[in-house]
Amino acid sequence: MAKNGKGKGRKDILDESRKKGMLAGGSAVATGVAAATVGLVPLTIAGVGATGYFTFRWIRHRARNGIRF
């Protein structure tokens, strides 16, 4: 929390962005590994959908908080 007690500070926002980015990246890697090793089409489609969702949330979070890409 910010020092003045009003919302999140810049460091908190950057930490949250880092966590969301790691989740999106980890989801992409897991989908790629699962598709390459298991090769099940429904699993791959679900993984791509989840990766897209997490990536969208990360990009939206960065845009709302004025964080550069």
C-alpha positions, 0 to 999 in steps of 0.5 A: 500500500502507498505511504499515504494510505491511498491505493497501491504504490508504484512498486506494488503495481510493478510487482503485480505486473511482474507476477501477471507476466510470469503467469502469462509466460508460464502458461505459454511455455506449459502449453507449448510443452504439452502440445509438443509432448502430449499432442492432444488437440483439445488440450492444446486449444484449451492451453492457447485459450488460457494463455491468451486470457492471461496475456490479455489481463497482463497487457490490460493491467500494464496499459491501465497503470501506464507501464511501458511495454 
